[in-house]
Amino acid sequence: MFCSKCSATNNDDSKICTSCSFQFESKGFQADKTKEQVKVAMDDAWATFKALGLDPVGGLLNAYVGLGKVRSLGVGLAFGIAFALCFVISVYQTPYFRFLPNMSGLGGFIKLFIVGIVPFIALTTACIVGEKVGHGKGGVPSNGFISGVALLPLGVVFLFASIVGVANIEVIGTIAIVGICMTILTLFAGLTRIGEVTEKIASISVPLMLIASAWISKVILVSIFS
């Protein structure tokens, strides 16, 4: 085991560095700390979901400022995971699921989850690029938060589609239009209000970001199921 402070080599069961006396954290302590971080992220995500449910675009900046950089990234990741799970559920409920190759068991679930989490990663990356081009002032935490919130309406669409079924395609299409509009508005508001990108740059960046994210997701989807 290497000391994170002085890089000295210590025994795996050491509690204190033999070189600089730095105190190591036990595995049990680290596990408890990770559990606490997950709980905080879930609580923050639920509180943010309720707050943005009433004002999804106008309340975006206030929600981000209230959370801070670290906690906002946790919320964005939680929303990204929620979107992926909604996607997986909707795929399982489609009548065409049985025709997908190698989708049975845990391996199939993991493949679908990877496909579902790719849009969050791709959109976060696209947000970072768009912000850099527009000389914005955000960063990874803010763009992760924006991407997670922006994908949440689409996650709701997937979940709704899994409940009502493909027979109600007209209703699903109507809800999908609303979800897509909310995603676009959230991305635009996030870039301009949180990332401080000009509206001119944001109006160009948002469609390009969505196209790039969709293309990356499609490429990975095809590579997994081919």
Disulfide bonds with the S-S distance in Angstrom:
none
